[in-house]
Amino acid sequence: MKSSTLKDIAKKLNLSVATVSRAVNNKEYVKEETRKRVLEALEEYNYVPNEVARSLKLQSTKTIAVILPDICEAFFGEIIKGIDQIVSPKGYTIIVADTNEKKENEEKYLALLQQKRIDALVFATVDLSGCNVKKYLPSLPVIFIDNIPELEGIDSVTIDNVQASSMAIDYLLEQGHRRIATIIGSVKETTGFARREGYLKALEKQGIPVDEYLIQYGNYKENDGFRCMEKLIQNIKEHPFTSVYVTSEKMTFGAIKAIREYGLRVPDDISLVGFDVQDKAQLISPSITTVRQPENLIGSRVGELLLRRLEEKDEEQRIPQQILLRPSIVVGQSVKKVN
């Protein structure tokens, strides 16, 4: 059934459009009998509010966009839930775009979402320069998560990634490991760069020399974790190691697959610490020791900052916020103590 407009309903009821509008929006100066007639007509004639017209009038669509590099990452799903818990009670809805980690897709979605007149943006970019989003910053509240571009005066919510890696390496050192390999994400992104820095600093603090070969680089995908772990195993005689720290969930799973395919076992042959590994069903054996980000807290902090920015009147007085949250380490059974 074709939906009716307020003008259609006003004509059918022999009322003015203004009277029907007041009844729909529960305003005063409308008789209860009239309000009842209007509400019954709304249902009978399949009235659907014109959100486009309403947004033009209010200069707000009550919509927040979230642009992500990979929507399949459980990490991002929990962040979205955290954001929604804060902004939904205020009448905002969330729409999500997946760029598949491509800069050209970021540019496409940014242009499209601007045309849709979104009110604010949460952005996990893969473009360290921030060129794609820079032109939108003056007119649109933007909060960056995960990877932070090299732009001045921006808002961001993330964990301390240097600290996250240091915690992982410190734990392995406490268990007696001295030859520690790592599989790092792209150092062209702040997450990969900072996690490598944490690894290097933790070893340097203990006076342990760095074997550059034990640092392998992937791009956060499972096949990268497999490839990097395979390379480490194939050269373990020339570059020995007893443990490996893998800096993303998908790369962790790829690394475990490679270890098993080479007939090795975790932790008997190689101890392993992962990053953001989630196993709520407890199907992974042995359970994985992992660094964890407070995803829901990241989301709620993002939501709170979004609402603050949307309510601000004087943008020139705005002080940029770079919120750093503390990671944690969840101890499983994937690390063996060595003498």
C-alpha positions as CSV (number, residue, x, y, z in Angstrom):
1,M,0.0,0.0,0.0
2,K,1.3,3.4,-0.9
3,S,2.0,5.6,2.1
4,S,0.1,8.9,2.6
5,T,1.5,12.3,3.4
6,L,0.3,14.6,6.1
7,K,-1.3,16.7,3.4
8,D,-3.2,13.7,2.1
9,I,-4.5,12.9,5.6
10,A,-5.5,16.5,6.3
11,K,-7.5,16.5,3.1
12,K,-9.3,13.2,4.0
13,L,-10.2,14.5,7.4
14,N,-11.0,18.0,6.3
15,L,-8.4,19.5,8.6
16,S,-5.5,21.9,8.1
17,V,-2.1,20.4,7.6
18,A,-0.9,22.5,10.7
19,T,-3.6,20.8,12.9
20,V,-2.6,17.3,11.7
21,S,1.1,18.1,12.2
22,R,0.4,19.3,15.8
23,A,-1.6,16.1,16.5
24,V,1.2,13.9,15.1
25,N,3.9,15.6,17.1
26,N,1.7,15.6,20.3
27,K,1.6,19.4,20.5
28,E,-0.9,21.5,22.5
29,Y,-4.0,23.3,21.2
30,V,-5.4,20.1,19.6
31,K,-8.7,18.7,20.9
32,E,-8.5,15.1,22.2
33,E,-11.2,14.0,19.8
34,T,-9.3,15.5,16.8
35,R,-6.0,13.9,17.9
36,K,-7.7,10.5,18.1
37,R,-9.2,10.9,14.6
38,V,-5.7,11.9,13.3
39,L,-3.9,8.9,14.9
40,E,-6.5,6.5,13.6
41,A,-6.1,8.0,10.1
42,L,-2.3,7.6,10.3
43,E,-2.7,3.9,10.7
44,E,-5.5,3.5,8.2
45,Y,-3.8,5.4,5.5
46,N,-0.3,4.0,6.1
47,Y,1.4,7.2,7.0
48,V,5.2,7.1,7.0
49,P,7.1,10.2,8.2
50,N,9.3,11.8,5.6
51,E,12.6,11.6,7.3
52,V,14.4,13.5,4.5
53,A,12.1,16.5,4.9
54,R,12.4,16.3,8.6
55,S,16.2,16.2,8.5
56,L,16.3,19.2,6.2
57,K,14.1,21.1,8.6
58,L,16.0,20.1,11.7
59,Q,19.4,20.2,10.1
60,S,20.0,16.7,11.6
61,T,19.5,13.1,10.4
62,K,20.2,11.7,13.9
63,T,22.6,9.4,12.1
64,I,26.2,8.4,13.0
65,A,28.4,6.6,10.5
66,V,31.1,4.2,11.4
67,I,33.7,3.4,8.7
68,L,35.8,0.3,9.4
69,P,38.6,-1.6,7.5
70,D,37.1,-5.1,8.2
71,I,33.6,-5.5,9.7
72,C,34.4,-9.2,10.4
73,E,36.8,-8.3,13.2
74,A,35.0,-9.0,16.5
75,F,36.9,-6.1,18.0
76,F,35.0,-3.6,15.9
77,G,31.7,-5.3,16.6
78,E,32.1,-4.8,20.3
79,I,33.0,-1.2,19.8
80,I,29.9,-0.5,17.7
81,K,27.8,-2.1,20.5
82,G,29.5,0.2,23.0
83,I,28.8,3.3,20.9
84,D,25.1,2.3,20.4
85,Q,24.5,1.9,24.1
86,I,25.4,5.5,24.5
87,V,23.9,7.2,21.5
88,S,20.7,5.2,20.9
89,P,18.9,6.6,24.0
90,K,19.5,10.0,22.5
91,G,17.7,9.0,19.3
92,Y,20.7,8.4,17.1
93,T,21.1,5.4,14.8
94,I,24.3,3.9,13.5
95,I,25.2,3.0,9.9
96,V,28.3,1.0,9.1
97,A,30.6,0.9,6.0
98,D,33.4,-1.7,5.4
99,T,36.3,-0.4,3.3
100,N,38.1,-3.8,3.0
101,E,41.2,-1.9,4.1
102,K,41.4,0.1,0.8
103,K,42.0,3.8,0.7
104,E,39.9,4.3,-2.4
105,N,36.9,2.7,-0.7
106,E,37.4,5.2,2.2
107,E,37.1,8.1,-0.2
108,K,34.0,6.6,-1.8
109,Y,32.2,6.1,1.5
110,L,33.2,9.5,2.9
111,A,31.6,11.2,-0.2
112,L,28.5,9.1,0.0
113,L,27.9,9.5,3.7
114,Q,28.4,13.3,3.4
115,Q,25.6,13.3,0.8
116,K,23.4,11.4,3.3
117,R,23.9,14.2,5.7
118,I,25.3,12.2,8.6
119,D,25.7,14.1,11.9
120,A,29.0,12.5,12.9
121,L,31.6,9.9,12.0
122,V,33.6,7.3,13.7
123,F,36.6,6.3,11.6
124,A,39.1,3.5,11.7
125,T,41.2,4.5,8.7
126,V,44.0,2.8,6.9
127,D,45.3,6.1,5.5
128,L,47.9,7.4,7.9
129,S,48.0,10.8,6.0
130,G,44.3,11.4,6.6
131,C,44.0,13.0,3.2
132,N,40.6,11.5,2.4
133,V,38.9,12.7,5.6
134,K,40.8,16.0,6.0
135,K,38.3,18.1,4.0
136,Y,35.4,16.9,6.1
137,L,36.8,17.8,9.5
138,P,35.8,21.4,9.7
139,S,32.1,20.6,9.2
140,L,31.7,17.2,10.7
141,P,32.5,15.7,14.2
142,V,35.0,12.9,13.5
143,I,36.4,10.5,16.1
144,F,39.2,8.2,15.1
145,I,39.7,4.7,16.6
146,D,42.3,2.0,16.1
147,N,44.6,3.7,13.6
148,I,45.2,7.4,14.1
149,P,46.2,9.6,11.1
150,E,48.8,12.3,11.2
151,L,46.4,15.2,11.5
152,E,46.4,18.0,14.0
153,G,43.5,18.8,16.3
154,I,41.6,15.5,16.0
155,D,39.7,13.5,18.5
156,S,40.6,9.8,19.1
157,V,39.9,6.9,21.4
158,T,42.3,4.0,21.5
159,I,44.5,1.9,23.7
160,D,48.1,2.5,24.6
161,N,49.5,0.1,22.0
162,V,53.1,0.5,23.1
163,Q,52.1,-0.5,26.6
164,A,50.1,-3.4,25.1
165,S,53.1,-5.0,23.5
166,S,55.3,-4.3,26.5
167,M,52.9,-6.2,28.7
168,A,53.0,-9.2,26.3
169,I,56.8,-9.3,26.1
170,D,57.2,-8.7,29.9
171,Y,55.0,-11.7,30.5
172,L,57.1,-13.9,28.2
173,L,60.2,-12.6,29.9
174,E,58.8,-13.5,33.3
175,Q,58.3,-17.0,32.1
176,G,61.9,-17.3,31.2
177,H,61.8,-16.6,27.4
178,R,64.7,-14.6,25.9
179,R,64.4,-15.4,22.2
180,I,61.0,-13.9,21.4
181,A,59.7,-13.6,17.9
182,T,56.9,-11.3,16.8
183,I,54.5,-10.9,13.9
184,I,53.6,-7.3,13.5
185,G,51.0,-5.5,11.4
186,S,51.8,-2.8,8.9
187,V,54.1,-0.2,10.5
188,K,52.6,2.4,8.1
189,E,49.6,2.4,10.5
190,T,50.0,3.7,14.1
191,T,48.8,0.4,15.6
192,G,51.5,-1.6,13.9
193,F,54.2,1.0,14.6
194,A,53.3,1.4,18.2
195,R,53.1,-2.4,18.9
196,R,56.5,-2.8,17.4
197,E,57.8,0.0,19.6
198,G,56.5,-1.8,22.6
199,Y,58.2,-5.0,21.6
200,L,61.5,-3.3,21.1
201,K,61.3,-1.2,24.3
202,A,60.5,-4.3,26.5
203,L,63.6,-6.2,25.1
204,E,65.8,-3.1,25.4
205,K,64.7,-2.6,29.0
206,Q,66.1,-6.0,29.9
207,G,69.2,-5.6,27.8
208,I,68.2,-8.3,25.3
209,P,69.6,-7.7,21.8
210,V,67.1,-7.6,19.0
211,D,67.3,-10.1,16.1
212,E,65.6,-8.2,13.3
213,Y,64.8,-11.5,11.5
214,L,62.5,-12.4,14.4
215,I,60.3,-9.5,13.5
216,Q,58.0,-10.5,10.7
217,Y,55.4,-8.2,9.1
218,G,51.9,-9.0,8.0
219,N,48.7,-7.1,7.3
220,Y,46.3,-8.4,10.0
221,K,45.0,-11.3,7.9
222,E,45.0,-15.0,8.7
223,N,47.2,-15.9,5.7
224,D,49.7,-13.2,6.8
225,G,50.0,-14.9,10.2
226,F,50.5,-18.3,8.5
227,R,53.1,-16.9,6.1
228,C,55.1,-15.1,8.8
229,M,55.0,-18.0,11.2
230,E,56.1,-20.4,8.4
231,K,59.1,-18.2,7.6
232,L,60.1,-18.1,11.3
233,I,59.8,-21.9,11.6
234,Q,61.7,-22.6,8.4
235,N,64.7,-20.6,9.7
236,I,64.5,-21.5,13.4
237,K,68.0,-23.1,13.3
238,E,69.7,-19.9,12.1
239,H,67.4,-17.6,14.1
240,P,66.2,-19.6,17.2
241,F,63.2,-18.6,19.3
242,T,61.1,-20.2,22.0
243,S,58.1,-18.0,21.8
244,V,56.1,-15.7,19.5
245,Y,53.9,-12.6,20.1
246,V,51.3,-12.1,17.4
247,T,49.7,-8.7,17.2
248,S,46.2,-9.4,15.9
249,E,43.5,-12.1,16.3
250,K,43.4,-13.2,12.7
251,M,47.2,-13.4,12.4
252,T,47.2,-15.3,15.7
253,F,45.0,-18.0,14.2
254,G,47.1,-18.1,11.1
255,A,50.3,-18.6,13.2
256,I,48.7,-21.4,15.2
257,K,47.7,-23.1,11.9
258,A,51.3,-22.9,10.6
259,I,52.7,-24.3,13.9
260,R,50.3,-27.3,13.7
261,E,51.0,-27.9,10.0
262,Y,54.7,-28.2,10.8
263,G,54.0,-30.8,13.4
264,L,54.8,-28.6,16.3
265,R,52.7,-27.9,19.4
266,V,51.7,-24.8,21.5
267,P,53.2,-24.4,24.1
268,D,55.4,-27.5,24.2
269,D,57.5,-26.5,21.1
270,I,56.5,-22.8,20.7
271,S,54.9,-20.6,23.3
272,L,52.5,-18.0,22.0
273,V,50.8,-14.7,23.1
274,G,48.1,-13.3,20.8
275,F,46.2,-10.1,20.5
276,D,42.5,-9.7,21.0
277,V,41.9,-13.4,20.7
278,Q,38.3,-14.1,21.7
279,D,37.1,-17.7,22.4
280,K,33.9,-17.3,24.3
281,A,32.9,-20.9,23.5
282,Q,36.3,-22.1,24.8
283,L,36.9,-24.2,21.8
284,I,40.6,-23.4,21.3
285,S,43.0,-25.8,23.1
286,P,45.3,-24.9,24.7
287,S,43.6,-21.6,25.6
288,I,45.5,-18.6,24.3
289,T,47.2,-16.0,26.4
290,T,46.3,-12.8,24.8
291,V,46.4,-9.0,25.1
292,R,42.9,-7.6,25.2
293,Q,41.5,-4.2,24.4
294,P,38.5,-2.9,26.4
295,E,36.3,-2.8,23.3
296,N,33.1,-1.9,24.9
297,L,34.7,0.8,27.0
298,I,36.3,2.2,23.8
299,G,32.8,2.3,22.3
300,S,31.2,4.0,25.2
301,R,34.0,6.6,25.4
302,V,33.5,7.2,21.7
303,G,29.7,7.6,22.2
304,E,30.2,10.0,25.1
305,L,32.6,12.2,23.1
306,L,30.3,12.1,20.1
307,L,27.4,13.4,22.1
308,R,29.5,16.1,23.6
309,R,30.7,17.3,20.1
310,L,27.2,17.2,18.7
311,E,25.9,19.4,21.6
312,E,28.7,22.0,21.4
313,K,27.8,25.3,19.9
314,D,31.2,27.0,19.7
315,E,33.6,24.8,17.7
316,E,36.4,27.3,18.0
317,Q,36.5,26.7,21.8
318,R,36.7,22.9,21.3
319,I,39.8,21.2,22.8
320,P,40.8,18.0,20.9
321,Q,40.7,14.8,23.0
322,Q,43.1,11.9,22.5
323,I,41.8,9.3,25.0
324,L,44.2,6.5,25.8
325,L,42.8,3.4,27.5
326,R,44.7,0.7,29.3
327,P,44.9,-2.8,27.8
328,S,45.0,-6.0,29.8
329,I,46.5,-9.4,29.4
330,V,44.4,-12.6,29.9
331,V,46.6,-15.6,30.8
332,G,45.7,-18.9,29.1
333,Q,47.7,-22.1,28.6
334,S,49.7,-21.2,25.5
335,V,52.9,-20.1,27.3
336,K,55.3,-22.6,28.8
337,K,57.7,-21.6,31.5
338,V,61.4,-22.2,30.6
339,N,64.5,-22.3,32.7
